Amino acid sequence: MSRIDRVEVLMVDLKPQVMRTDAIQSFVSQETPFVRIYADDGAVGTGYSYTIGTGGHAIVDLIVRHLAPRLIGRDPDAIEAIWRDLFFHTHATAVGAITALALAAIDTALWDLKCIRSARPLHLEAGGAQPSLPLYSTEGGWLHIAAGALVEDALAVKARGFGGAKIKVGRPPKEDVRRLDAVRGAVGDDFEIMVDANQAFAVDEAIRRARLYEPFDLAWFEEPLPAEDMGGHVRLSNATTLPVAVGESIYSLQHFREYLQHGACSLVQVDVARIGGITPWLKVAHLAEPFNVAVCPHFLMELHVALACATPQGRWIEYIPQLESLTSSGMRIEHGRAYPSSAPGLGIEWDFAAIDHLRVDGRTWSIGSGGSPCA
């Protein structure tokens, strides 16, 4: 039986290639914690998570001081047991973003290690339900972008074969309407438009805006309310014909269960980093199946393409490129569809020289095999 004998932890801070703004914030930095798990048989698994500008150091510190030391000597195939042990070890800080993002970096590394050792790609190891999925783009729909540029980007991605584009909302209501009208008029009826409010509205405002947006036949109305307001999402879902999408700001399987049981959403956008890794991500995706609810994961397209294709509820992949400077090849895209890698592991070809060069403070922590949390 193989054992974990060393864990390495580092963080890279990536700056977005384009300006990214929404109704409540700007995406100014992608702090990216990395975990590399070494087994005593020579196999190595790499995992990661992310923030959008704050909290990265707290995630790294939680992993280095409290989580990584508990991996040493464990069987790397006991992924479920390890996830539950680490979750309950940090129970005083869960459920929440910092703990979930730390667990995700470890859990994705364990799944990478599992797939490498089995010589199977993640999308087959996790289920193999679909060969590919359609893409929609968010990268040209940020809130600061003028209406004319929104139209240009939507037409460009449509020409590439993409099935849709997401437009951020949160400007004055009539201005949002004018922007959506411009895009719909340009792309026609055979192209999906999604809108995303990033939790900016109160219930009354969300209901009002939903009625204004309904004539544009939108694919969904994303994060209209704060994620903790499940009751508000029920009221909104009952008041509009628009599908309501939630999930990127939900951090536990149980919260997804409550949303689904109460009819508070029509789509789930579970994020592998924010839910705590591949292990709970798959549980959410399979939980959605008996409710006949689609899974359209948030961000992290290079990892989500394998997961969404692994499950029957996967419907869309969100196109926001963010790893080009850290990888030697990108996600496979053909005719507007995303295809998971057939290589063993997560399907991400890391450029470890680039990762090493971009380490925050030029630092890597090593735990186990003679290393220490302060190495």
C-alpha positions, -999 to +999 in steps of 0.1 A: +000+000+000+013+034-010+017+062+016+020+100+014+055+110+024+057+146+014+035+176+007+047+209-010+027+241-008+032+274-026+011+302-041+011+321-074-005+355-078-019+359-113-031+392-127-062+390-150-054+396-186-085+419-189-103+442-165-131+422-147-158+441-129-193+432-117-220+448-096-202+445-063-165+440-069-135+440-092-115+408-099-080+423-095-059+393-086-060+355-087-041+342-058-036+305-066-025+282-039-009+250-051-005+217-033+018+188-046+013+155-029+042+129-032+035+092-026+063+068-016+059+049-049+071+080-068+037+093-080+029+130-076-005+148-077-010+185-082-040+205-069-050+241-067-077+266-058-080+303-060-092+337-046-101+369-065-077+391-045-079+384-008-074+354+015-047+335-003-021+337+025-047+325+050-055+295+028-018+286+025-013+290+063-042+267+070-028+241+047+008+243+059+001+245+097-030+223+101-039+202+071-008+191+052+009+175+083-022+153+087-016+138+053+018+123+060+016+085+062-020+083+048-031+061+020-036+085-009-064+064-023-085+070+008-098+103-006-132+103+011-117+094+045-091+121+042-116+147+031-139+140+060-110+139+085-096+173+073-131+188+073-138+178+109-103+188+120-112+223+108-148+222+119-146+254+139-138+273+107-163+255+084-185+259+065-167+289+048-146+300+020-111+298+035-116+262+047-133+251+015-105+266-007-078+249+014-096+215+013-100+219-025-063+224-031-056+191-013-085+172-026-078+180-063-042+170-057-054+136-044-077+131-073-048+140-097-027+114-079-054+088-081-059+093-118-022+093-126-017+061-107-047+045-125-035+059-158-070+073-165-082+108-172-104+125-146-136+126-167-135+088-170-124+081-135-153+103-122-180+089-144-175+095-182-211+106-189-204+130-218-176+135-244-179+173-246-200+203-236-208+237-252-191+268-241-204+302-232-182+333-227-181+356-197-148+374-206-165+400-228-195+408-207-181+426-176-201+455-162-177+483-172-178+473-209-198+496-232-228+482-251-211+484-284-182+463-271-206+438-256-222+433-290-188+429-307-177+403-282-210+383-284-208+383-322-171+372-321-177+342-298-208+333-317-186+332-349-163+308-330-192+284-324-199+293-288-235+288-277-239+318-255-225+348-237-229+362-202-237+398-195-231+414-161-261+434-148-263+459-120-264+493-138-296+513-135-325+490-146-333+507-180-296+508-188-293+471-182-323+466-205-307+487-233-275+467-231-294+434-233-315+447-261-284+456-281-269+422-277-301+402-284-307+423-315-272+415-328-270+378-320-305+368-329-327+342-312-305+311-317-278+323-292-281+321-254-277+352-232-271+347-195-271+375-169-252+377-136-259+401-108-233+388-084-256+389-054-262+427-057-300+429-053-326+428-025-356+407-032-379+435-044-352+448-069-345+413-082-382+406-089-385+440-106-355+434-128-364+399-136-396+412-152-376+437-172-352+410-184-379+384-192-386+396-228-350+387-238-356+350-232-325+346-210-308+313-203-306+322-166-306+350-140-274+343-120-268+351-083-296+377-081-295+378-043-270+371-015-264+333-014-275+331+022-310+344+013-326+311+003-361+323+011-356+353-012-346+330-040-378+310-034-398+342-037-380+352-068-382+318-085-420+319-079-423+354-094-404+350-127-402+328-157-364+332-158-344+302-146-325+313-114-289+301-111-269+298-079-239+280-066-206+298-069-210+313-034-224+282-017-199+262+003-216+230+014-235+200+000-262+206+026-269+242+014-273+229-022-297+203-009-318+230+008-319+251-023-330+222-044-356+209-019-372+243-016-373+250-053-350+281-048-331+276-081-333+261-116-296+255-122-266+249-099-232+264-106-211+245-081-175+256-080-149+229-074-127+252-053-154+268-033-173+236-025-140+221-011-128+199-040-137+172-064-151+149-037-180+172-027-184+186-062-194+152-075-219+148-047-236+181-056-237+172-093-253+138-085-276+155-060-289+177-088-298+147-110-330+135-091-342+171-091-337+172-129-315+204-125-286+211-148-251+217-135-233+247-151-200+251-131-186+285-122-151+295-135-120+271-135-129+258-170-097+237-173-108+216-143-146+218-147-146+205-182-136+171-169-160+172-140-190+184-160-184+158-187-181+131-160-217+137-149-250+135-168-263+169-155-234+189-169-247+214-195-223+243-200-187+253-195-179+289-186-151+304-207-128+326-186-092+318-194-069+322-165-041+297-165-022+303-198+009+316-180+011+284-159+003+257-184+020+244-215-012+238-234-048+251-231-082+234-229-092+217-261-119+237-279-135+226-312-164+244-329-174+261-297-173+229-275-149+220-247-133+186-246-117+170-215-081+158-218-075+121-224-042+123-204-041+107-170-048+131-141-068+163-139-061+170-176-041+202-170-005+204-184+013+225-158+044+244-166+062+238-133+091+261-143+067+290-148+049+281-115+082+281-096+092+314-112+059+331-102+058+318-066+048+345-041+079+356-022+098+328-041+087+304-014+077+268-012+068+250+021+077+213+024+060+190+050+072+154+056+104+135+045+125+157+067+108+189+058+089+211+082+060+236+079+086+264+081+110+250+055 
